[in-house]
Amino acid sequence: MKLAVSILIAFATLTFAAGCGGDSYDKIGADMVTNVQAVRDALAKVTDVPSAQAAAEQIKAQMVAKKSIQQRLSTLGKPTKEIGDEMNTKIKAKMDQASKDIATELDRIAKLGPDVFTPIESAMRDVAVVKYQ
């Protein structure tokens, strides 16, 4: 459960950066939501050890994408309060739901046994340490 809480905190503590160019707050916000939902979807497919190993690889791939999103955010710079509030409003419900779904899936997978949960637990630790700034 501590792992699930850490993951929820990592996903929930999002701040947005301001700037101009080809990237936008909307694009980054949508990509954040898609990234979290992809982790959730990978977890939803876990039923046994082979599917847990496959899901762990998918989660690791999402961490590569998450680092790219993080870099895009830092490139844009610090947002105004208004822009940050607007972006949080736009994605909060989806991020909250995906985070709750991830916690539910982690609880379900844990009940499948340690052989199934271990690859997921390892991959999810990487999720918890990536932070949006």
Rosetta constraint file for C-alpha pairs under 8 A:
AtomPair CA 1 CA 5 HARMONIC 6.28 0.50
AtomPair CA 1 CA 107 HARMONIC 7.72 0.50
AtomPair CA 2 CA 6 HARMONIC 6.16 0.50
AtomPair CA 3 CA 7 HARMONIC 6.17 0.50
AtomPair CA 3 CA 121 HARMONIC 7.93 0.50
AtomPair CA 3 CA 124 HARMONIC 7.84 0.50
AtomPair CA 3 CA 125 HARMONIC 7.34 0.50
AtomPair CA 3 CA 128 HARMONIC 7.83 0.50
AtomPair CA 4 CA 8 HARMONIC 6.17 0.50
AtomPair CA 4 CA 102 HARMONIC 7.76 0.50
AtomPair CA 4 CA 103 HARMONIC 5.43 0.50
AtomPair CA 4 CA 106 HARMONIC 7.11 0.50
AtomPair CA 5 CA 9 HARMONIC 6.15 0.50
AtomPair CA 5 CA 103 HARMONIC 7.88 0.50
AtomPair CA 6 CA 10 HARMONIC 6.14 0.50
AtomPair CA 6 CA 128 HARMONIC 5.75 0.50
AtomPair CA 7 CA 11 HARMONIC 6.23 0.50
AtomPair CA 7 CA 99 HARMONIC 7.82 0.50
AtomPair CA 7 CA 124 HARMONIC 7.47 0.50
AtomPair CA 7 CA 125 HARMONIC 7.95 0.50
AtomPair CA 7 CA 127 HARMONIC 6.49 0.50
AtomPair CA 7 CA 128 HARMONIC 4.72 0.50
AtomPair CA 8 CA 12 HARMONIC 5.86 0.50
AtomPair CA 8 CA 99 HARMONIC 5.65 0.50
AtomPair CA 8 CA 100 HARMONIC 7.74 0.50
AtomPair CA 8 CA 103 HARMONIC 7.73 0.50
AtomPair CA 9 CA 13 HARMONIC 5.89 0.50
AtomPair CA 9 CA 128 HARMONIC 7.83 0.50
AtomPair CA 10 CA 14 HARMONIC 7.84 0.50
AtomPair CA 10 CA 127 HARMONIC 7.50 0.50
AtomPair CA 10 CA 128 HARMONIC 5.41 0.50
AtomPair CA 10 CA 129 HARMONIC 7.21 0.50
AtomPair CA 10 CA 130 HARMONIC 7.06 0.50
AtomPair CA 10 CA 131 HARMONIC 6.04 0.50
AtomPair CA 10 CA 132 HARMONIC 7.94 0.50
AtomPair CA 11 CA 36 HARMONIC 7.70 0.50
AtomPair CA 11 CA 95 HARMONIC 7.31 0.50
AtomPair CA 11 CA 99 HARMONIC 7.06 0.50
AtomPair CA 11 CA 128 HARMONIC 7.96 0.50
AtomPair CA 11 CA 131 HARMONIC 7.90 0.50
AtomPair CA 12 CA 95 HARMONIC 7.19 0.50
AtomPair CA 12 CA 96 HARMONIC 7.25 0.50
AtomPair CA 12 CA 99 HARMONIC 7.99 0.50
AtomPair CA 13 CA 131 HARMONIC 7.72 0.50
AtomPair CA 13 CA 132 HARMONIC 7.16 0.50
AtomPair CA 14 CA 88 HARMONIC 7.92 0.50
AtomPair CA 14 CA 131 HARMONIC 7.83 0.50
AtomPair CA 14 CA 132 HARMONIC 5.51 0.50
AtomPair CA 14 CA 133 HARMONIC 6.93 0.50
AtomPair CA 15 CA 84 HARMONIC 6.60 0.50
AtomPair CA 15 CA 88 HARMONIC 7.88 0.50
AtomPair CA 15 CA 132 HARMONIC 6.51 0.50
AtomPair CA 15 CA 133 HARMONIC 5.88 0.50
AtomPair CA 16 CA 25 HARMONIC 7.27 0.50
AtomPair CA 16 CA 73 HARMONIC 6.50 0.50
AtomPair CA 16 CA 78 HARMONIC 6.95 0.50
AtomPair CA 16 CA 79 HARMONIC 5.94 0.50
AtomPair CA 16 CA 83 HARMONIC 7.80 0.50
AtomPair CA 16 CA 84 HARMONIC 5.53 0.50
AtomPair CA 16 CA 87 HARMONIC 7.29 0.50
AtomPair CA 16 CA 133 HARMONIC 7.30 0.50
AtomPair CA 17 CA 25 HARMONIC 7.58 0.50
AtomPair CA 17 CA 73 HARMONIC 5.33 0.50
AtomPair CA 17 CA 74 HARMONIC 6.48 0.50
AtomPair CA 17 CA 75 HARMONIC 7.83 0.50
AtomPair CA 17 CA 76 HARMONIC 5.22 0.50
AtomPair CA 17 CA 77 HARMONIC 4.67 0.50
AtomPair CA 17 CA 78 HARMONIC 4.30 0.50
AtomPair CA 17 CA 79 HARMONIC 4.44 0.50
AtomPair CA 17 CA 84 HARMONIC 7.60 0.50
AtomPair CA 18 CA 25 HARMONIC 7.47 0.50
AtomPair CA 18 CA 73 HARMONIC 7.96 0.50
AtomPair CA 18 CA 76 HARMONIC 4.96 0.50
AtomPair CA 18 CA 77 HARMONIC 4.91 0.50
AtomPair CA 18 CA 78 HARMONIC 5.08 0.50
AtomPair CA 18 CA 79 HARMONIC 4.03 0.50
AtomPair CA 18 CA 80 HARMONIC 6.96 0.50
AtomPair CA 18 CA 83 HARMONIC 7.68 0.50
AtomPair CA 19 CA 24 HARMONIC 7.85 0.50
AtomPair CA 19 CA 75 HARMONIC 7.87 0.50
AtomPair CA 19 CA 76 HARMONIC 4.39 0.50
AtomPair CA 19 CA 77 HARMONIC 5.84 0.50
AtomPair CA 19 CA 78 HARMONIC 7.76 0.50
AtomPair CA 19 CA 79 HARMONIC 7.58 0.50
AtomPair CA 20 CA 24 HARMONIC 7.19 0.50
AtomPair CA 20 CA 76 HARMONIC 6.84 0.50
AtomPair CA 23 CA 27 HARMONIC 6.57 0.50
AtomPair CA 23 CA 28 HARMONIC 7.33 0.50
AtomPair CA 23 CA 72 HARMONIC 7.72 0.50
AtomPair CA 24 CA 28 HARMONIC 6.28 0.50
AtomPair CA 25 CA 29 HARMONIC 5.88 0.50
AtomPair CA 25 CA 87 HARMONIC 6.96 0.50
AtomPair CA 26 CA 30 HARMONIC 6.03 0.50
AtomPair CA 26 CA 87 HARMONIC 7.37 0.50
AtomPair CA 27 CA 31 HARMONIC 6.09 0.50
AtomPair CA 28 CA 32 HARMONIC 6.10 0.50
AtomPair CA 28 CA 69 HARMONIC 6.69 0.50
AtomPair CA 28 CA 72 HARMONIC 7.66 0.50
AtomPair CA 28 CA 73 HARMONIC 7.44 0.50
AtomPair CA 29 CA 33 HARMONIC 6.36 0.50
AtomPair CA 29 CA 87 HARMONIC 6.90 0.50
AtomPair CA 29 CA 90 HARMONIC 7.97 0.50
AtomPair CA 29 CA 91 HARMONIC 6.54 0.50
AtomPair CA 30 CA 34 HARMONIC 6.14 0.50
AtomPair CA 30 CA 91 HARMONIC 7.56 0.50
AtomPair CA 31 CA 35 HARMONIC 5.98 0.50
AtomPair CA 31 CA 69 HARMONIC 7.33 0.50
AtomPair CA 32 CA 36 HARMONIC 6.34 0.50
AtomPair CA 32 CA 66 HARMONIC 7.44 0.50
AtomPair CA 32 CA 69 HARMONIC 7.16 0.50
AtomPair CA 33 CA 37 HARMONIC 6.08 0.50
AtomPair CA 33 CA 91 HARMONIC 6.98 0.50
AtomPair CA 33 CA 94 HARMONIC 6.71 0.50
AtomPair CA 33 CA 95 HARMONIC 6.00 0.50
AtomPair CA 34 CA 38 HARMONIC 6.04 0.50
AtomPair CA 35 CA 39 HARMONIC 6.57 0.50
AtomPair CA 35 CA 62 HARMONIC 6.25 0.50
AtomPair CA 35 CA 65 HARMONIC 7.32 0.50
AtomPair CA 35 CA 66 HARMONIC 6.80 0.50
AtomPair CA 36 CA 40 HARMONIC 6.36 0.50
AtomPair CA 36 CA 95 HARMONIC 7.20 0.50
AtomPair CA 36 CA 98 HARMONIC 6.47 0.50
AtomPair CA 36 CA 99 HARMONIC 7.51 0.50
AtomPair CA 37 CA 41 HARMONIC 6.05 0.50
AtomPair CA 37 CA 98 HARMONIC 5.82 0.50
AtomPair CA 38 CA 42 HARMONIC 6.14 0.50
AtomPair CA 38 CA 59 HARMONIC 7.81 0.50
AtomPair CA 38 CA 62 HARMONIC 7.29 0.50
AtomPair CA 39 CA 43 HARMONIC 6.33 0.50
AtomPair CA 39 CA 58 HARMONIC 7.45 0.50
AtomPair CA 39 CA 59 HARMONIC 5.56 0.50
AtomPair CA 39 CA 62 HARMONIC 6.92 0.50
AtomPair CA 39 CA 102 HARMONIC 7.60 0.50
AtomPair CA 40 CA 44 HARMONIC 6.24 0.50
AtomPair CA 40 CA 98 HARMONIC 6.50 0.50
AtomPair CA 40 CA 99 HARMONIC 7.87 0.50
AtomPair CA 40 CA 101 HARMONIC 6.55 0.50
AtomPair CA 40 CA 102 HARMONIC 5.18 0.50
AtomPair CA 40 CA 105 HARMONIC 7.52 0.50
AtomPair CA 41 CA 45 HARMONIC 6.75 0.50
AtomPair CA 42 CA 46 HARMONIC 7.23 0.50
AtomPair CA 42 CA 55 HARMONIC 5.04 0.50
AtomPair CA 42 CA 56 HARMONIC 7.93 0.50
AtomPair CA 42 CA 58 HARMONIC 6.53 0.50
AtomPair CA 42 CA 59 HARMONIC 6.95 0.50
AtomPair CA 43 CA 52 HARMONIC 7.78 0.50
AtomPair CA 43 CA 55 HARMONIC 6.17 0.50
AtomPair CA 43 CA 102 HARMONIC 7.24 0.50
AtomPair CA 43 CA 105 HARMONIC 6.10 0.50
AtomPair CA 43 CA 106 HARMONIC 7.39 0.50
AtomPair CA 43 CA 109 HARMONIC 7.99 0.50
AtomPair CA 44 CA 105 HARMONIC 6.21 0.50
AtomPair CA 45 CA 51 HARMONIC 6.82 0.50
AtomPair CA 45 CA 55 HARMONIC 7.37 0.50
AtomPair CA 46 CA 51 HARMONIC 5.02 0.50
AtomPair CA 46 CA 52 HARMONIC 5.15 0.50
AtomPair CA 46 CA 55 HARMONIC 6.80 0.50
AtomPair CA 46 CA 109 HARMONIC 6.98 0.50
AtomPair CA 47 CA 51 HARMONIC 6.13 0.50
AtomPair CA 47 CA 52 HARMONIC 7.06 0.50
AtomPair CA 47 CA 109 HARMONIC 7.54 0.50
AtomPair CA 47 CA 112 HARMONIC 7.50 0.50
AtomPair CA 47 CA 116 HARMONIC 7.86 0.50
AtomPair CA 48 CA 52 HARMONIC 6.04 0.50
AtomPair CA 48 CA 112 HARMONIC 7.43 0.50
AtomPair CA 48 CA 116 HARMONIC 5.72 0.50
AtomPair CA 49 CA 53 HARMONIC 6.17 0.50
AtomPair CA 49 CA 115 HARMONIC 6.35 0.50
AtomPair CA 49 CA 116 HARMONIC 4.68 0.50
AtomPair CA 50 CA 54 HARMONIC 6.26 0.50
AtomPair CA 51 CA 55 HARMONIC 6.02 0.50
AtomPair CA 52 CA 56 HARMONIC 6.07 0.50
AtomPair CA 52 CA 116 HARMONIC 5.79 0.50
AtomPair CA 52 CA 117 HARMONIC 7.22 0.50
AtomPair CA 52 CA 119 HARMONIC 6.29 0.50
AtomPair CA 52 CA 120 HARMONIC 6.23 0.50
AtomPair CA 53 CA 57 HARMONIC 6.45 0.50
AtomPair CA 53 CA 119 HARMONIC 5.86 0.50
AtomPair CA 53 CA 120 HARMONIC 7.34 0.50
AtomPair CA 54 CA 58 HARMONIC 6.41 0.50
AtomPair CA 55 CA 59 HARMONIC 6.10 0.50
AtomPair CA 55 CA 120 HARMONIC 7.19 0.50
AtomPair CA 56 CA 60 HARMONIC 6.18 0.50
AtomPair CA 56 CA 119 HARMONIC 5.96 0.50
AtomPair CA 56 CA 120 HARMONIC 5.32 0.50
AtomPair CA 56 CA 122 HARMONIC 7.84 0.50
AtomPair CA 56 CA 123 HARMONIC 5.39 0.50
AtomPair CA 56 CA 124 HARMONIC 7.96 0.50
AtomPair CA 57 CA 61 HARMONIC 6.27 0.50
AtomPair CA 57 CA 123 HARMONIC 7.70 0.50
AtomPair CA 58 CA 62 HARMONIC 6.35 0.50
AtomPair CA 59 CA 63 HARMONIC 6.41 0.50
AtomPair CA 59 CA 123 HARMONIC 6.32 0.50
AtomPair CA 59 CA 124 HARMONIC 7.40 0.50
AtomPair CA 60 CA 64 HARMONIC 6.73 0.50
AtomPair CA 60 CA 123 HARMONIC 6.13 0.50
AtomPair CA 60 CA 126 HARMONIC 7.62 0.50
AtomPair CA 61 CA 65 HARMONIC 6.62 0.50
AtomPair CA 62 CA 66 HARMONIC 5.98 0.50
AtomPair CA 63 CA 67 HARMONIC 6.15 0.50
AtomPair CA 63 CA 126 HARMONIC 7.24 0.50
AtomPair CA 63 CA 127 HARMONIC 6.53 0.50
AtomPair CA 63 CA 130 HARMONIC 7.78 0.50
AtomPair CA 64 CA 68 HARMONIC 6.51 0.50
AtomPair CA 65 CA 69 HARMONIC 6.35 0.50
AtomPair CA 66 CA 70 HARMONIC 6.11 0.50
AtomPair CA 66 CA 130 HARMONIC 7.64 0.50
AtomPair CA 67 CA 71 HARMONIC 6.18 0.50
AtomPair CA 67 CA 130 HARMONIC 7.26 0.50
AtomPair CA 68 CA 72 HARMONIC 6.26 0.50
AtomPair CA 69 CA 73 HARMONIC 6.24 0.50
AtomPair CA 70 CA 74 HARMONIC 6.37 0.50
AtomPair CA 70 CA 131 HARMONIC 7.50 0.50
AtomPair CA 70 CA 132 HARMONIC 5.55 0.50
AtomPair CA 70 CA 133 HARMONIC 7.18 0.50
AtomPair CA 71 CA 75 HARMONIC 6.15 0.50
AtomPair CA 72 CA 76 HARMONIC 6.43 0.50
AtomPair CA 73 CA 77 HARMONIC 6.86 0.50
AtomPair CA 73 CA 132 HARMONIC 7.63 0.50
AtomPair CA 73 CA 133 HARMONIC 7.29 0.50
AtomPair CA 74 CA 78 HARMONIC 7.84 0.50
AtomPair CA 74 CA 133 HARMONIC 6.88 0.50
AtomPair CA 79 CA 83 HARMONIC 6.02 0.50
AtomPair CA 79 CA 84 HARMONIC 5.93 0.50
AtomPair CA 80 CA 84 HARMONIC 6.23 0.50
AtomPair CA 81 CA 85 HARMONIC 6.03 0.50
AtomPair CA 82 CA 86 HARMONIC 6.08 0.50
AtomPair CA 83 CA 87 HARMONIC 6.15 0.50
AtomPair CA 84 CA 88 HARMONIC 6.11 0.50
AtomPair CA 85 CA 89 HARMONIC 6.12 0.50
AtomPair CA 86 CA 90 HARMONIC 6.26 0.50
AtomPair CA 87 CA 91 HARMONIC 6.35 0.50
AtomPair CA 88 CA 92 HARMONIC 5.35 0.50
AtomPair CA 89 CA 93 HARMONIC 7.73 0.50
AtomPair CA 91 CA 95 HARMONIC 6.01 0.50
AtomPair CA 92 CA 96 HARMONIC 5.89 0.50
AtomPair CA 93 CA 97 HARMONIC 6.10 0.50
AtomPair CA 94 CA 98 HARMONIC 6.09 0.50
AtomPair CA 95 CA 99 HARMONIC 6.00 0.50
AtomPair CA 96 CA 100 HARMONIC 6.18 0.50
AtomPair CA 97 CA 101 HARMONIC 6.12 0.50
AtomPair CA 98 CA 102 HARMONIC 6.10 0.50
AtomPair CA 99 CA 103 HARMONIC 6.32 0.50
AtomPair CA 100 CA 104 HARMONIC 6.25 0.50
AtomPair CA 101 CA 105 HARMONIC 6.10 0.50
AtomPair CA 102 CA 106 HARMONIC 6.07 0.50
AtomPair CA 103 CA 107 HARMONIC 6.26 0.50
AtomPair CA 104 CA 108 HARMONIC 6.24 0.50
AtomPair CA 105 CA 109 HARMONIC 6.03 0.50
AtomPair CA 106 CA 110 HARMONIC 6.03 0.50
AtomPair CA 107 CA 111 HARMONIC 6.57 0.50
AtomPair CA 108 CA 112 HARMONIC 6.91 0.50
AtomPair CA 109 CA 113 HARMONIC 7.35 0.50
AtomPair CA 109 CA 116 HARMONIC 6.93 0.50
AtomPair CA 109 CA 117 HARMONIC 5.84 0.50
AtomPair CA 110 CA 114 HARMONIC 6.81 0.50
AtomPair CA 110 CA 116 HARMONIC 7.45 0.50
AtomPair CA 110 CA 117 HARMONIC 5.26 0.50
AtomPair CA 112 CA 116 HARMONIC 6.15 0.50
AtomPair CA 112 CA 117 HARMONIC 7.07 0.50
AtomPair CA 113 CA 117 HARMONIC 6.15 0.50
AtomPair CA 114 CA 118 HARMONIC 5.65 0.50
AtomPair CA 115 CA 119 HARMONIC 7.69 0.50
AtomPair CA 116 CA 120 HARMONIC 7.41 0.50
AtomPair CA 117 CA 121 HARMONIC 5.93 0.50
AtomPair CA 118 CA 122 HARMONIC 6.20 0.50
AtomPair CA 119 CA 123 HARMONIC 6.35 0.50
AtomPair CA 120 CA 124 HARMONIC 5.98 0.50
AtomPair CA 121 CA 125 HARMONIC 6.26 0.50
AtomPair CA 122 CA 126 HARMONIC 7.19 0.50
AtomPair CA 123 CA 127 HARMONIC 6.98 0.50
AtomPair CA 124 CA 128 HARMONIC 6.50 0.50
AtomPair CA 125 CA 129 HARMONIC 6.67 0.50
AtomPair CA 126 CA 130 HARMONIC 6.72 0.50
